[in-house]
Amino acid sequence: MDFETVRSTLQRYFGSIGMEIHPFKIDWYNNMVGNPFKLQFDPDAIGFVVISSPSMFEKAFVPYIKNEHDTTNSQVKKRNNQDAYSQRDPLDSCLIHHFNEAKRQIPEADIEIIHDFEILPNKRPKILVQTAAHVAGAAYYYQKADAENKHEKKCPCAVQPHSNGIYEKTSDMPEDENSTDCICESPWNKSKRIYGVCVHPKYGGWFAIRGAMIFPHIKSEIPKCPPVDCVNTRELRIQLLNRFNGNWQDWTYRDVIPVIDKYSELQKKYFATIPKHRHELLKKISELQTS
């Protein structure tokens, strides 16, 4: 099984349900993360980051819920109308189903599936999906350092970008926190924790990174495609990170750039509803699709 056959097969399947795939080499990812997060595969092995576009909800999730409602309806009655979706998050179940279906399209290949919600026994995520998306060129991972002013070499706060844009302190910088050489202007207190966020060049923040499919025995010299730096001014980056860290639930960080598509009202209502209150909405979704 060669790389191009795998890529075209995955593109065909995931594209039909509103999802995208982006290839990367294990080495690209491992070079960007600490030892606890490194993937234990051959550095030259190929993986694919899988992301969902706004249309995934209607193309994949709603039909899945309809099917689940139809096939479990009698079981629900036998359980005295207990929630049919209580055993696992229904969106997670939907994605597990489709990742496995994609895997079945390539039966002769050895494939390791890693979902975005999977964690290790030590409670760390199995994969840092935002870093994976960045090195695969799927979406740009904006971090606190992206919103700092440019630094001079002498600045102890200075960070230097890797070729893919992910930042890391350089090794030859002073560690004295009391140094007066710092010329940077940070929009936040030095101790304030600012979480980074990925932005897609077409969908802004109206997308999600769903996991990765790793092919341990497929190796190919694929070109490295850097992510599109679509939030390309310091002011917009500060705005993006402030909105994401301050109140990500209000959706505004997702519109940091113009987009070609965004979540439908039904999709926004679903994600805005806390999981324990989604049962009635899931029933309405299944009935809407049936009618």
Protein Blocks (a to p, Z undefined) as FASTA:
>chain_A
ZZklmmmmmmmmmmmnopacddddfklmmmmpcfklpccddfkbccddddddfklmmmmm
mmmmmmmmmmmmmmmmmnoopafklmpcfklmmmmmmmmmmmmmmmmbccddddfkbccf
kopafbdfklmmmmnomaccddfklmpccddfklmkbccddfkopacddfkbcfbfkbck
bcbdcfbdfklccddddddfklomaccdfbdcddfkbccdddddddddfblcfklmmmmm
mmmmmommnommmmmpccfbdcdfklmmmmmpcfklmmmmmmmmmmmmmZZ
